Amino acid sequence: MSRLSYKGYTINLRPLKTDNQWQLELEKSGGEIVHTYTMSPQKTLLSIEQFAFDEIDKKIMEEIKS
């Protein structure tokens, strides 16, 4: 399992037991799971990391607007 922090969110990447896929979890500080994504095993860690950063940036912009 891989874990990163970015702008108050924790990024978890876990292997799924079925379908040889990865599960990406974005958690806001405090342990609340914001969203999960199923990622293809063909994706690189760098592309998954960039996807996670982009999704977190979108969520922060949504929070600012509301």
BELRA-V281323 format. One record per residue. N is the residue number from 0. NEAR is the number of other C-alpha atoms within 10 Angstrom. D_CENTER is the distance of its C-alpha to the mean C-alpha in Angstrom with 1 decimal. Layout:
# BELRA-V281323
N&NEAR&D_CENTER, N&NEAR&D_CENTER
This chain:
# BELRA-V281323
0&7&12.5, 1&10&10.6, 2&11&9.4, 3&12&9.1, 4&14&9.9, 5&13&10.0, 6&11&12.3, 7&12&12.3, 8&22&8.7, 9&21&7.6, 10&21&4.6, 11&18&6.1, 12&21&7.1, 13&15&10.2, 14&16&13.0, 15&13&14.4, 16&8&18.2, 17&7&19.1, 18&9&19.0, 19&10&17.7, 20&15&14.1, 21&20&10.7, 22&15&8.3, 23&23&4.5, 24&20&4.3, 25&25&3.9, 26&19&7.6, 27&18&10.3, 28&13&13.0, 29&9&15.3, 30&10&13.2, 31&11&12.5, 32&14&9.6, 33&14&8.9, 34&12&7.4, 35&14&6.7, 36&12&7.0, 37&14&9.7, 38&18&9.9, 39&13&13.4, 40&12&14.9, 41&7&16.6, 42&10&13.6, 43&11&13.8, 44&12&11.5, 45&9&12.2, 46&10&11.4, 47&16&7.9, 48&16&7.6, 49&12&9.4, 50&13&7.5, 51&22&4.4, 52&18&7.6, 53&12&9.4, 54&14&7.5, 55&23&7.8, 56&14&11.3, 57&12&12.1, 58&13&11.4, 59&14&13.5, 60&11&16.1, 61&10&16.4, 62&9&17.0, 63&8&19.6, 64&7&21.3, 65&5&21.8
